[in-house]
Amino acid sequence: MFRLKTCLALILLIVSSRTWAADKFIKPGPVELTKDGRHWAEQTLKKLSLEEKVGQLFSVRYFMDFENFDSDAYRQFRDQLQKYHVGSVILTVHVDGYSLLRSMPLEAAAMTNQLQRDSKLPLLFAADFERGLSMRMNSVPVFPDAMAFGATGDPKNEERFGQIAADESRAIGIQWDFWPIADVNINPQNPIINTRSFGEDPGAVGDFAAAFIRGAHSHGMLTSVKHFPGHGDTGTDSHLAVARVDGDLNRLQTVELPPFRKAIAAGADSVMVAHLAIPALEPDPNKVATVSPNVIQGLLRKQLGFNGVIVTDAMEMRGLTSLYPPQSGNPAGRAAVDAFKAGNDVLLMPSDLDGAYQGVLDAVHRGDITVERLNDSVRRILEMKASVGLNKARLVDLQQVSHIVGRQENVEFAQQVADQAVTMVRNNGTVLPLAKSAPQKRENGPYAAPASTGTQVVTVIISDNARGSWGRALEFAIRSRRPDATVFYVDASTATPLAGVILQAVKDAGKVVVATFVSPTSGKQVLVNGKMTNSVGLQQSTGDLLNQILEGAAVKTVLVAMGNPYLILNFPAVQNYVCSFSGTSSSELSVARVLFGEIQPKGVLPISLPGIADRGMRSLTLAHSAAGQH
């Protein structure tokens, strides 16, 4: 009996210890590759089959919204994950038009835990958390765009943001942020970088990028500086076509490359290479930076001395796929082989995973890619996993998510940054601040409610979708201060039919606020002069409406750029111009506070507006009059 009880106790101990080991939760610390981590990476590498090594190179997309783990969709992805031995997963959410269908933190954490359980090797989870978790999730701090951080003039804000983004990301099982951007936005027509950049000064951009890396590293987050060697001076979105940078070597060395140098010196874990044609670095017109040994091995590895992981931008983008037409036979495989041979370690989101995987595997079998070269990349990837503790544990504690994510002090800090960023570029001294009024019973519809004669404040909110989320926080903030305000929501489809009633309301109004929500969006095209154009400007109908408002009411109108700050270049008649550099709800509240004089605008212009304002211009104050302008 004693022996039986002893055996039962041992069995129970073994079972419980195995359960404990399976549910051991990762405890994030600073990013650090220890001796034990290197040993794990080396021993793991030796055990991998050739097929498993090739699979570690690939990073594929999955969604972090709710999923039944017994559903066909999840099982198909799990089977793909296991079949191709995938090394990393970039998590995102579904979209509706230009709107992201944001998820919740607990759902994402449950997803990463399940995927980790279903993978033989620990997975690296990545995300485009350019504004923190609010890029993809609700109920989290809402940070503004990078250019808003640039407008605060203080890289310490970005460092603290890096710490917060790391804490929240690691809490839900994501270890790798595809951030910061080191692109220097010197082209006002750039349709895809714009407010995603910290600004147009290479030194400042580098300082902010390095600050984020320091903050993220100290709290356990891997970083990826992008889009090498610099996407700031392009007029094309590389999601749609091959983007081109025509600067000579001297220009590249003085503008594009300095921020990357600073980011690398700060310890960037990875560098993301863009699908850019850069004749000064790669003369072959059929090669973009992603598949150019000159750019990756010659410049990034040798000249800049970067020894970390190099990752391609998404390989499904037209900036790359247009160079590999379908009739060429397994285009995804050829692109993957070329990218890997050029020096990339991680192949991100191939257009055809099976084709890309088989292409690289076949290239190794025939000796076109050596096993030694393959081992080098896999070793870097495994060491990166070990540097965030995935060699010790891979699951996150769901019980802790609600204690780490969305802390009140972090929400308040996000609002503080948005407040500090607001910049007044023009002020004729007669419109702002707006006066508050007592509550009234009058109610206005959200889309096309006509203003009654004598209404003192009319607000026109212009966005890509009048029924979307843009402007809702601004409307609420304005109505709470001016219950008699009339608010119109306008997009390209409604601008023309609503023009008559809006222009009459503007004519009758005492003061007018026009808020334009125009931000860089991948793959976005707008109608301008009858043609679809890759742009970050207003569409023709909304632009015409704005011009009509200014023609009759410029003196009493304030234009608020909730995003693209270059908008004024197309509307020089604007007499009052406020930039928030971001269209987030936190920026909407900041703008309302400025409009009503609750806070002074304090931003420093991080870009230049030719003929209007120079970079570094300090915000005009609400008391500033037209007589003081020049």
C-alpha positions as CSV (number, residue, x, y, z in Angstrom):
1,M,0.0,0.0,0.0
2,F,2.8,2.4,0.9
3,R,4.6,1.6,-2.4
4,L,1.3,2.3,-4.3
5,K,0.7,5.6,-2.5
6,T,4.3,6.6,-3.2
7,C,3.9,5.8,-6.9
8,L,0.6,7.7,-7.1
9,A,2.3,10.7,-5.4
10,L,5.2,10.6,-7.8
11,I,2.8,10.4,-10.8
12,L,0.9,13.4,-9.5
13,L,4.1,15.3,-9.0
14,I,5.3,14.6,-12.5
15,V,1.9,15.6,-14.0
16,S,1.7,18.8,-12.0
17,S,5.3,19.7,-12.8
18,R,4.7,19.2,-16.5
19,T,1.5,21.3,-16.3
20,W,3.5,24.0,-14.5
21,A,6.2,23.9,-17.1
22,A,3.7,24.2,-19.9
23,D,2.1,27.1,-18.3
24,K,5.2,28.9,-17.2
25,F,4.8,32.5,-17.9
26,I,7.4,34.8,-19.5
27,K,8.7,37.6,-17.3
28,P,9.9,40.4,-19.6
29,G,13.2,42.1,-18.7
30,P,15.5,44.3,-20.7
31,V,16.5,42.9,-24.1
32,E,19.7,41.0,-23.5
33,L,21.4,38.1,-25.2
34,T,23.0,36.1,-22.4
35,K,25.5,33.3,-22.6
36,D,22.7,30.9,-21.9
37,G,20.7,32.4,-24.7
38,R,23.6,32.0,-27.2
39,H,24.0,28.4,-26.1
40,W,20.3,27.7,-26.6
41,A,20.4,29.3,-30.0
42,E,23.4,27.3,-31.1
43,Q,22.1,24.0,-29.7
44,T,18.7,24.6,-31.3
45,L,20.2,25.4,-34.6
46,K,22.1,22.1,-34.6
47,K,18.9,20.1,-34.1
48,L,16.9,21.7,-36.9
49,S,16.3,20.0,-40.2
50,L,17.0,21.9,-43.4
51,E,13.2,22.4,-43.8
52,E,12.9,23.8,-40.3
53,K,15.7,26.2,-40.9
54,V,14.1,27.6,-44.1
55,G,10.8,28.0,-42.3
56,Q,12.4,30.1,-39.6
57,L,13.1,32.8,-42.2
58,F,9.5,33.5,-42.9
59,S,7.1,35.8,-41.1
60,V,3.5,35.5,-42.0
61,R,0.4,37.6,-41.1
62,Y,-2.4,36.6,-38.8
63,F,-5.2,38.4,-37.0
64,M,-5.5,39.0,-33.3
65,D,-9.3,39.4,-33.1
66,F,-11.4,36.7,-31.5
67,E,-11.1,33.3,-33.1
68,N,-12.5,30.0,-32.0
69,F,-9.5,27.7,-31.8
70,D,-11.5,24.8,-33.2
71,S,-12.6,26.8,-36.2
72,D,-11.6,25.9,-39.7
73,A,-9.9,29.3,-40.1
74,Y,-7.6,28.8,-37.1
75,R,-6.9,25.2,-37.9
76,Q,-5.8,26.1,-41.4
77,F,-3.4,28.7,-40.1
78,R,-2.1,26.3,-37.4
79,D,-1.5,23.7,-40.1
80,Q,0.3,26.2,-42.3
81,L,2.4,27.3,-39.3
82,Q,3.5,23.7,-38.6
83,K,3.9,22.6,-42.2
84,Y,6.3,25.4,-43.1
85,H,7.9,25.7,-39.7
86,V,7.2,29.4,-39.6
87,G,9.6,31.4,-37.4
88,S,7.6,34.6,-36.7
89,V,4.1,36.0,-37.1
90,I,3.1,39.6,-37.6
91,L,-0.3,40.2,-36.0
92,T,-2.8,42.7,-37.3
93,V,-6.6,43.2,-37.5
94,H,-9.1,43.2,-40.3
95,V,-10.0,46.4,-42.2
96,D,-13.2,47.9,-43.5
97,G,-12.2,50.3,-46.3
98,Y,-9.6,52.6,-44.6
99,S,-10.9,51.8,-41.1
100,L,-9.2,49.2,-38.9
101,L,-11.5,46.9,-37.0
102,R,-9.6,47.1,-33.7
103,S,-9.4,44.2,-31.3
104,M,-9.1,43.9,-27.5
105,P,-5.9,43.2,-25.6
106,L,-7.2,40.0,-23.9
107,E,-8.2,38.5,-27.3
108,A,-4.7,39.2,-28.7
109,A,-3.0,37.6,-25.6
110,A,-5.2,34.5,-25.9
111,M,-4.2,34.3,-29.6
112,T,-0.5,34.5,-29.0
113,N,-0.6,31.9,-26.2
114,Q,-2.5,29.4,-28.4
115,L,-0.2,29.9,-31.3
116,Q,2.8,29.4,-29.1
117,R,1.3,26.2,-27.8
118,D,0.8,25.0,-31.4
119,S,4.4,25.8,-32.6
120,K,7.3,23.5,-32.1
121,L,9.8,26.3,-31.7
122,P,8.9,29.6,-29.8
123,L,7.4,32.1,-32.2
124,L,8.4,35.7,-32.5
125,F,5.3,37.9,-32.6
126,A,5.6,41.2,-34.3
127,A,3.3,44.1,-34.9
128,D,3.2,47.6,-36.5
129,F,2.6,49.4,-33.2
130,E,3.7,52.8,-34.6
131,R,1.3,54.5,-32.2
132,G,1.5,51.8,-29.6
133,L,-1.3,49.2,-29.2
134,S,-3.9,51.8,-30.3
135,M,-2.8,51.1,-33.8
136,R,-4.7,47.8,-33.6
137,M,-6.6,47.8,-30.3
138,N,-9.2,49.5,-28.2
139,S,-9.1,50.4,-24.5
140,V,-5.4,51.4,-24.5
141,P,-3.5,54.7,-24.4
142,V,-4.1,56.6,-27.7
143,F,-0.7,58.1,-28.7
144,P,-0.5,60.5,-31.7
145,D,1.6,60.0,-34.8
146,A,5.4,60.3,-34.8
147,M,5.3,63.8,-36.3
148,A,3.3,64.9,-33.2
149,F,6.2,63.6,-31.0
150,G,8.6,65.5,-33.3
151,A,6.5,68.7,-32.7
152,T,7.0,68.4,-28.9
153,G,10.7,68.8,-29.5
154,D,11.5,66.4,-26.7
155,P,12.9,62.9,-27.5
156,K,12.3,61.9,-23.8
157,N,8.6,61.7,-24.7
158,E,9.5,59.1,-27.3
159,E,11.7,57.2,-24.9
160,R,8.8,56.9,-22.4
161,F,6.5,55.9,-25.2
162,G,8.9,53.1,-26.0
163,Q,8.7,51.9,-22.4
164,I,4.9,51.9,-22.4
165,A,4.7,50.3,-25.8
166,A,7.0,47.6,-24.6
167,D,5.2,46.9,-21.4
168,E,1.8,46.6,-23.1
169,S,3.1,44.6,-26.0
170,R,4.9,42.1,-23.9
171,A,1.9,41.7,-21.7
172,I,-0.1,40.4,-24.7
173,G,2.7,38.2,-26.1
174,I,4.2,40.5,-28.7
175,Q,8.0,40.9,-28.6
176,W,8.9,42.8,-31.8
177,D,7.7,46.2,-32.8
178,F,8.3,47.3,-36.4
179,W,9.2,50.7,-35.2
180,P,10.8,53.3,-35.2
181,I,10.6,55.0,-38.6
182,A,13.9,56.7,-39.5
183,D,12.6,58.2,-42.7
184,V,13.2,61.9,-43.1
185,N,10.1,63.4,-44.7
186,I,11.6,66.1,-47.0
187,N,9.0,65.6,-49.7
188,P,5.6,67.3,-49.0
189,Q,4.0,65.1,-51.7
190,N,5.1,61.9,-50.0
191,P,1.9,59.8,-49.9
192,I,2.9,57.1,-47.4
193,I,5.4,58.6,-44.8
194,N,4.2,62.1,-44.0
195,T,3.1,62.2,-40.3
196,R,4.6,58.8,-39.7
197,S,8.0,60.5,-39.8
198,F,9.3,62.6,-36.9
199,G,10.1,65.4,-39.3
200,E,12.5,66.6,-41.9
201,D,15.6,67.3,-39.8
202,P,17.9,64.2,-40.0
203,G,19.4,64.9,-36.6
204,A,16.1,65.2,-34.8
205,V,14.7,62.1,-36.6
206,G,17.7,60.1,-35.5
207,D,17.4,61.4,-31.9
208,F,13.7,60.4,-31.6
209,A,14.4,57.0,-33.2
210,A,17.3,56.3,-30.9
211,A,15.1,57.4,-27.9
212,F,12.4,54.9,-28.7
213,I,14.9,52.1,-29.1
214,R,16.4,52.8,-25.6
215,G,13.0,52.9,-24.0
216,A,11.7,49.8,-25.7
217,H,14.9,47.8,-24.9
218,S,14.8,48.8,-21.3
219,H,11.4,47.2,-21.0
220,G,12.0,44.1,-23.1
221,M,10.8,45.1,-26.6
222,L,12.7,44.3,-29.9
223,T,12.7,47.1,-32.4
224,S,13.0,47.4,-36.2
225,V,14.1,50.7,-37.7
226,K,12.6,51.3,-41.1
227,H,12.4,51.9,-44.1
228,F,16.1,51.5,-45.1
229,P,17.8,53.3,-46.7
230,G,15.1,56.0,-46.4
231,H,11.6,56.4,-47.8
232,G,11.1,60.1,-47.0
233,D,11.8,61.6,-50.4
234,T,9.4,59.6,-52.6
235,G,6.2,60.6,-54.4
236,T,5.0,57.0,-54.6
237,D,3.5,54.6,-52.1
238,S,5.5,51.4,-52.4
239,H,2.4,49.4,-51.6
240,L,1.2,50.4,-55.1
241,A,4.3,50.7,-57.2
242,V,8.1,51.0,-57.2
243,A,9.0,54.1,-55.2
244,R,12.1,56.0,-56.3
245,V,14.7,58.1,-54.4
246,D,16.8,60.1,-56.8
247,G,19.2,61.8,-54.4
248,D,23.0,61.4,-55.1
249,L,25.4,59.8,-52.7
250,N,26.2,63.0,-50.9
251,R,22.5,63.7,-50.3
252,L,21.9,60.1,-49.0
253,Q,24.9,60.4,-46.6
254,T,23.6,63.8,-45.2
255,V,19.8,63.3,-45.2
256,E,18.6,59.7,-45.4
257,L,21.4,57.7,-43.6
258,P,22.2,59.7,-40.4
259,P,19.0,58.6,-38.6
260,F,19.8,55.0,-39.4
261,R,23.3,55.4,-38.1
262,K,21.9,56.8,-34.8
263,A,19.4,54.0,-34.5
264,I,22.0,51.3,-35.1
265,A,24.3,52.9,-32.5
266,A,21.4,52.8,-30.1
267,G,21.1,49.1,-30.5
268,A,18.4,48.5,-33.1
269,D,17.7,44.8,-33.2
270,S,16.6,44.7,-36.8
271,V,16.5,46.9,-39.9
272,M,13.6,46.8,-42.3
273,V,14.6,47.3,-46.0
274,A,12.2,49.1,-48.3
275,H,11.1,48.4,-51.9
276,L,12.9,51.5,-53.2
277,A,14.7,52.1,-56.4
278,I,17.8,54.1,-55.5
279,P,20.0,54.7,-58.6
280,A,22.9,56.2,-56.5
281,L,23.2,52.8,-54.7
282,E,21.8,50.3,-57.1
283,P,22.1,51.1,-60.9
284,D,20.2,48.0,-62.0
285,P,16.7,49.3,-62.8
286,N,15.2,45.8,-62.1
287,K,16.4,45.8,-58.5
288,V,14.9,47.6,-55.6
289,A,16.8,47.9,-52.2
290,T,15.1,44.7,-50.9
291,V,16.9,42.5,-53.5
292,S,20.1,44.6,-53.8
293,P,23.4,43.2,-52.4
294,N,24.8,46.7,-52.9
295,V,22.3,48.2,-50.5
296,I,22.1,45.4,-47.9
297,Q,25.6,43.8,-47.8
298,G,27.6,46.7,-49.2
299,L,25.9,49.6,-47.4
300,L,24.0,48.2,-44.4
301,R,26.4,45.4,-43.3
302,K,29.8,46.7,-44.3
303,Q,29.6,50.5,-44.3
304,L,27.1,51.0,-41.4
305,G,28.4,47.9,-39.5
306,F,24.9,46.5,-38.7
307,N,25.1,42.9,-37.4
308,G,21.5,42.3,-36.4
309,V,18.5,40.9,-38.2
310,I,17.6,42.4,-41.6
311,V,14.0,42.0,-42.5
312,T,12.3,42.8,-45.8
313,D,9.3,45.1,-46.0
314,A,6.1,43.1,-46.8
315,M,6.9,41.0,-49.9
316,E,3.3,41.1,-51.1
317,M,3.6,44.9,-51.9
318,R,3.5,46.0,-55.5
319,G,6.8,47.7,-55.1
320,L,8.4,44.3,-55.2
321,T,5.8,42.0,-56.9
322,S,5.7,44.2,-60.0
323,L,9.3,43.2,-60.7
324,Y,8.4,39.5,-60.6
325,P,5.5,38.9,-63.0
326,P,3.4,35.7,-62.7
327,Q,4.5,34.5,-66.2
328,S,8.1,34.1,-65.0
329,G,7.2,31.0,-63.0
330,N,7.0,30.9,-59.2
331,P,7.5,34.7,-58.8
332,A,7.2,34.5,-55.0
333,G,10.0,31.9,-54.9
334,R,12.3,34.0,-57.1
335,A,11.7,37.1,-55.1
336,A,12.3,35.2,-51.8
337,V,15.6,33.7,-53.1
338,D,16.8,37.1,-54.5
339,A,15.9,38.8,-51.2
340,F,17.7,36.2,-49.1
341,K,20.8,36.2,-51.3
342,A,20.9,40.0,-51.1
343,G,21.3,39.7,-47.4
344,N,17.9,39.7,-45.7
345,D,17.4,37.3,-42.8
346,V,13.6,37.5,-42.4
347,L,11.2,37.4,-45.4
348,L,8.1,39.2,-44.4
349,M,4.6,38.3,-45.7
350,P,5.4,36.6,-49.0
351,S,2.7,36.9,-51.6
352,D,2.6,33.0,-51.8
353,L,4.1,31.3,-48.8
354,D,4.3,27.9,-50.4
355,G,6.0,29.2,-53.5
356,A,8.5,31.3,-51.5
357,Y,9.3,28.5,-49.1
358,Q,9.8,26.0,-51.9
359,G,11.9,28.5,-53.8
360,V,14.3,29.0,-51.0
361,L,14.4,25.3,-50.1
362,D,15.2,24.4,-53.7
363,A,17.9,27.0,-53.9
364,V,19.6,25.4,-50.9
365,H,19.3,22.0,-52.4
366,R,21.0,23.0,-55.6
367,G,23.7,25.0,-53.8
368,D,22.5,28.5,-55.0
369,I,22.2,29.3,-51.2
370,T,24.8,27.7,-49.0
371,V,23.9,26.0,-45.7
372,E,26.4,28.2,-44.0
373,R,24.6,31.3,-45.2
374,L,21.3,29.8,-44.1
375,N,22.7,29.0,-40.7
376,D,23.9,32.6,-40.2
377,S,20.4,34.0,-40.7
378,V,18.7,31.3,-38.6
379,R,21.2,31.8,-35.8
380,R,20.5,35.6,-35.7
381,I,16.7,34.8,-35.6
382,L,17.1,32.3,-32.7
383,E,19.4,34.7,-30.8
384,M,16.8,37.4,-31.1
385,K,14.2,35.1,-29.7
386,A,16.6,34.2,-26.8
387,S,17.2,37.9,-26.1
388,V,13.6,38.4,-25.1
389,G,13.5,35.1,-23.0
390,L,11.6,32.9,-25.4
391,N,14.2,30.2,-24.8
392,K,12.9,30.0,-21.2
393,A,9.1,30.6,-21.5
394,R,6.8,31.6,-24.2
395,L,3.3,32.2,-22.7
396,V,1.9,35.3,-21.1
397,D,-0.3,35.5,-18.0
398,L,-3.8,36.5,-19.0
399,Q,-4.5,37.5,-15.4
400,Q,-2.0,40.3,-15.7
401,V,-3.1,41.8,-18.9
402,S,-5.8,44.0,-17.2
403,H,-3.2,45.2,-14.7
404,I,-0.6,46.2,-17.3
405,V,-2.4,47.4,-20.3
406,G,-4.3,50.7,-20.3
407,R,-2.9,52.1,-17.1
408,Q,-4.4,55.5,-16.2
409,E,-1.0,57.3,-16.0
410,N,-0.2,56.0,-19.5
411,V,-3.5,57.3,-20.9
412,E,-2.7,60.7,-19.3
413,F,0.8,60.7,-20.8
414,A,-0.6,60.0,-24.3
415,Q,-2.9,63.0,-23.9
416,Q,0.0,65.1,-22.6
417,V,2.0,64.4,-25.7
418,A,-0.9,65.2,-28.0
419,D,-1.4,68.5,-26.1
420,Q,2.3,69.5,-26.4
421,A,2.3,68.8,-30.2
422,V,-0.5,71.3,-31.3
423,T,1.1,74.0,-33.3
424,M,-0.5,77.2,-34.5
425,V,1.1,78.3,-37.8
426,R,-1.2,81.2,-38.7
427,N,-3.5,83.3,-36.6
428,N,-5.3,86.5,-37.7
429,G,-6.2,87.3,-34.2
430,T,-10.0,87.5,-34.7
431,V,-11.2,83.9,-34.5
432,L,-9.5,82.2,-31.6
433,P,-10.2,81.4,-28.8
434,L,-13.7,80.3,-29.3
435,A,-16.1,81.3,-26.6
436,K,-18.0,78.8,-24.6
437,S,-21.8,79.0,-24.1
438,A,-24.4,77.7,-21.7
439,P,-26.2,74.4,-22.4
440,Q,-29.2,74.6,-24.7
441,K,-31.9,72.1,-25.7
442,R,-31.2,72.4,-29.4
443,E,-30.1,69.2,-31.0
444,N,-28.2,68.7,-34.2
445,G,-27.9,65.6,-36.4
446,P,-24.4,64.3,-36.9
447,Y,-24.3,64.5,-40.7
448,A,-26.3,67.2,-42.4
449,A,-28.1,69.2,-39.8
450,P,-28.6,72.8,-41.1
451,A,-27.4,75.6,-39.0
452,S,-30.0,78.2,-38.0
453,T,-29.2,81.8,-38.6
454,G,-27.1,83.3,-35.9
455,T,-25.3,80.1,-34.9
456,Q,-21.9,81.2,-33.8
457,V,-19.8,78.1,-34.4
458,V,-20.1,75.8,-37.5
459,T,-17.7,72.9,-37.7
460,V,-17.0,71.0,-40.9
461,I,-15.3,67.6,-40.4
462,I,-13.7,66.3,-43.6
463,S,-12.5,62.7,-43.8
464,D,-12.4,59.6,-46.0
465,N,-15.6,58.3,-44.5
466,A,-18.3,60.6,-43.0
467,R,-19.7,57.6,-41.1
468,G,-16.3,56.5,-39.7
469,S,-14.8,57.3,-36.3
470,W,-12.9,60.4,-37.4
471,G,-14.0,63.6,-35.7
472,R,-16.3,62.0,-33.1
473,A,-14.1,63.0,-30.2
474,L,-13.7,66.5,-31.6
475,E,-17.5,66.9,-32.1
476,F,-18.1,65.7,-28.5
477,A,-15.5,68.2,-27.2
478,I,-16.9,71.1,-29.2
479,R,-20.5,70.3,-28.2
480,S,-19.6,70.0,-24.5
481,R,-18.3,73.6,-24.8
482,R,-20.7,75.0,-27.4
483,P,-24.0,73.1,-27.3
484,D,-25.4,75.4,-30.0
485,A,-22.6,74.4,-32.4
486,T,-23.5,72.8,-35.8
487,V,-21.3,70.0,-37.0
488,F,-21.2,68.6,-40.5
489,Y,-19.4,65.4,-41.5
490,V,-18.2,65.4,-45.1
491,D,-16.4,62.9,-47.4
492,A,-15.8,62.8,-51.1
493,S,-19.3,61.3,-51.8
494,T,-21.2,63.9,-49.8
495,A,-19.2,67.1,-50.3
496,T,-21.0,68.2,-53.4
497,P,-24.6,67.4,-52.4
498,L,-24.1,69.0,-49.0
499,A,-22.2,72.1,-50.3
500,G,-25.3,74.3,-50.5
501,V,-26.4,73.8,-46.9
502,I,-22.9,73.9,-45.6
503,L,-22.0,77.2,-47.4
504,Q,-25.2,78.8,-46.1
505,A,-24.4,77.7,-42.6
506,V,-20.9,79.1,-42.9
507,K,-22.3,82.4,-44.2
508,D,-24.6,82.7,-41.2
509,A,-22.0,81.6,-38.7
510,G,-19.9,83.8,-36.5
511,K,-16.9,81.5,-36.6
512,V,-16.0,78.4,-38.6
513,V,-13.8,75.4,-37.8
514,V,-12.8,73.1,-40.7
515,A,-11.0,69.9,-39.5
516,T,-9.4,67.8,-42.2
517,F,-8.5,64.2,-41.3
518,V,-5.9,63.4,-44.0
519,S,-3.2,60.9,-43.1
520,P,-1.0,58.5,-44.9
521,T,-2.8,55.2,-45.6
522,S,-1.3,52.3,-47.5
523,G,-2.7,51.8,-50.9
524,K,-4.8,55.0,-50.8
525,Q,-5.7,56.8,-54.0
526,V,-7.8,59.9,-54.4
527,L,-9.6,61.6,-57.2
528,V,-7.9,64.9,-58.2
529,N,-8.7,66.7,-61.5
530,G,-10.6,63.7,-62.7
531,K,-7.7,61.3,-62.2
532,M,-7.0,58.7,-59.4
533,T,-3.8,59.8,-57.7
534,N,-1.6,58.3,-55.0
535,S,-1.9,61.2,-52.6
536,V,-2.2,62.2,-49.0
537,G,-4.3,65.3,-49.9
538,L,-8.0,66.1,-50.1
539,Q,-10.1,64.6,-52.9
540,Q,-11.4,66.9,-55.6
541,S,-14.9,67.4,-54.1
542,T,-13.8,68.0,-50.6
543,G,-11.0,70.3,-51.8
544,D,-13.5,72.3,-53.8
545,L,-15.7,72.6,-50.8
546,L,-12.9,73.9,-48.7
547,N,-12.0,76.4,-51.3
548,Q,-15.6,77.7,-51.4
549,I,-15.6,78.1,-47.7
550,L,-12.4,80.1,-47.8
551,E,-13.6,82.3,-50.6
552,G,-16.5,83.6,-48.6
553,A,-15.3,83.2,-45.0
554,A,-11.5,82.9,-44.7
555,V,-11.3,85.7,-42.2
556,K,-13.6,83.8,-39.7
557,T,-12.4,80.3,-40.5
558,V,-9.7,78.2,-38.7
559,L,-8.4,75.2,-40.7
560,V,-7.2,72.4,-38.5
561,A,-4.9,69.8,-40.1
562,M,-5.7,66.6,-38.2
563,G,-2.9,64.8,-40.0
564,N,-1.1,66.1,-43.1
565,P,0.5,69.4,-42.1
566,Y,1.3,70.3,-45.7
567,L,-2.4,70.8,-46.6
568,I,-2.0,74.6,-46.4
569,L,0.3,74.6,-49.4
570,N,-2.8,73.9,-51.5
571,F,-5.0,76.5,-49.7
572,P,-2.8,79.6,-49.2
573,A,-5.9,81.7,-48.5
574,V,-6.1,80.2,-45.0
575,Q,-5.7,82.9,-42.3
576,N,-5.8,80.6,-39.3
577,Y,-4.0,77.3,-39.4
578,V,-3.6,74.8,-36.6
579,C,-1.7,71.5,-36.9
580,S,-2.1,68.5,-34.6
581,F,0.0,66.2,-36.9
582,S,-2.3,63.3,-36.0
583,G,-6.0,62.3,-36.3
584,T,-6.2,60.2,-33.1
585,S,-8.9,60.9,-30.5
586,S,-6.3,62.3,-28.1
587,S,-5.2,64.8,-30.7
588,E,-8.9,65.7,-31.3
589,L,-9.3,66.6,-27.7
590,S,-6.0,68.6,-27.7
591,V,-7.3,70.6,-30.6
592,A,-10.6,71.4,-28.9
593,R,-8.6,72.6,-25.8
594,V,-6.6,74.9,-28.0
595,L,-9.6,76.2,-29.9
596,F,-11.4,77.2,-26.7
597,G,-8.3,78.7,-25.1
598,E,-8.0,76.1,-22.3
599,I,-4.3,75.4,-23.3
600,Q,-1.9,77.4,-25.4
601,P,-0.4,75.7,-28.5
602,K,3.2,74.9,-27.7
603,G,4.4,72.8,-30.7
604,V,7.5,73.4,-32.7
605,L,7.1,72.9,-36.4
606,P,9.1,69.7,-37.4
607,I,8.8,70.3,-41.1
608,S,9.0,73.4,-43.3
609,L,6.0,74.8,-45.3
610,P,7.6,76.7,-48.2
611,G,6.4,80.3,-48.4
612,I,4.5,79.9,-45.1
613,A,6.7,78.8,-42.3
614,D,10.2,77.5,-41.6
615,R,11.0,74.3,-39.8
616,G,11.6,75.1,-36.1
617,M,9.0,77.8,-36.0
618,R,7.5,78.0,-32.5
619,S,3.8,77.9,-32.3
620,L,2.0,81.3,-32.4
621,T,-0.1,81.9,-29.3
622,L,-3.8,82.5,-29.1
623,A,-3.1,86.2,-28.2
624,H,-1.0,86.6,-31.3
625,S,-2.5,89.1,-33.8
626,A,-2.3,89.5,-37.5
627,A,-0.1,92.6,-37.1
628,G,2.6,90.4,-35.6
629,Q,2.7,88.0,-38.5
630,H,4.9,88.1,-41.6
